[in-house]
Amino acid sequence: MTEMESEGRLAELQEHGVDFSERRIFLLGEIDDDSAKPFLHALHVLNLSPGMIHVTMNSPGGAESAGWAIYDA
C-alpha cells in the first residue's frame, strides 16, 4: 500500500467515526458487514500501538455474523 493509499484509507476511517488522536471508535446504527468492516479495520490499526481503545456503540442490532466478528476482535 502506498503512502497516498494509506492516507486515503485513514481519512475514510475518520469519516466512519474513528478519532485516532483520542483512540476512540464510534459505531452508530445497525451493525452489518458494511459497518463492521471499517470498525474492525480501525480496531486493528489502533491496536498496533499500546494504549486503551475507547469504543462507543449505539445500535438497535443487525446482522449476527457482523456482531460476532466485532465480538471476536
C-alpha positions as CSV (number, residue, x, y, z in Angstrom):
1,M,0.0,0.0,0.0
2,T,1.4,3.4,-1.0
3,E,1.5,6.3,1.4
4,M,-1.2,8.0,-0.6
5,E,-3.5,5.0,-0.4
6,S,-2.8,4.7,3.3
7,E,-3.7,8.4,3.9
8,G,-6.9,7.9,1.9
9,R,-7.8,4.8,4.0
10,L,-7.2,6.7,7.2
11,A,-9.4,9.6,6.0
12,E,-12.1,7.1,5.1
13,L,-11.9,5.6,8.6
14,Q,-12.3,9.1,10.2
15,E,-15.5,9.5,8.2
16,H,-16.8,6.3,9.7
17,G,-16.4,7.6,13.3
18,V,-12.8,7.0,14.2
19,D,-10.8,9.5,16.3
20,F,-7.2,8.5,16.1
21,S,-5.9,11.2,18.3
22,E,-8.2,10.2,21.2
23,R,-8.1,6.4,20.3
24,R,-11.9,6.3,20.0
25,I,-14.1,4.3,17.7
26,F,-17.9,5.1,17.3
27,L,-20.3,2.6,15.9
28,L,-23.7,4.0,15.4
29,G,-26.8,2.5,13.8
30,E,-27.4,-1.0,12.6
31,I,-24.5,-3.4,12.6
32,D,-24.0,-5.1,9.2
33,D,-21.0,-6.1,7.1
34,D,-20.6,-2.6,5.7
35,S,-20.4,-1.0,9.2
36,A,-18.4,-3.8,10.8
37,K,-15.6,-3.8,8.2
38,P,-14.3,-0.2,8.9
39,F,-14.8,-0.7,12.6
40,L,-12.7,-3.8,12.6
41,H,-10.0,-2.2,10.5
42,A,-9.8,0.8,12.8
43,L,-9.6,-1.5,15.8
44,H,-6.7,-3.3,14.3
45,V,-4.9,-0.1,13.3
46,L,-5.3,1.3,16.9
47,N,-4.2,-2.0,18.4
48,L,-0.8,-1.6,16.7
49,S,0.2,0.9,19.3
50,P,-0.1,0.5,23.1
51,G,-2.9,2.2,25.0
52,M,-6.5,2.0,25.8
53,I,-9.0,2.0,22.9
54,H,-12.4,3.5,23.7
55,V,-15.4,2.1,21.9
56,T,-18.9,3.7,21.8
57,M,-21.7,1.7,20.3
58,N,-25.3,2.7,19.9
59,S,-27.1,0.1,17.8
60,P,-30.5,-1.5,17.6
61,G,-28.9,-4.7,16.4
62,G,-28.2,-6.1,13.0
63,A,-26.5,-9.0,11.3
64,E,-25.5,-11.7,13.7
65,S,-22.3,-12.6,11.7
66,A,-21.1,-9.0,11.8
67,G,-21.8,-8.7,15.5
68,W,-19.8,-11.9,16.2
69,A,-16.9,-10.6,14.1
70,I,-16.8,-7.5,16.3
71,Y,-17.2,-9.5,19.5
72,D,-14.3,-11.8,18.5
73,A,-12.0,-8.9,17.6
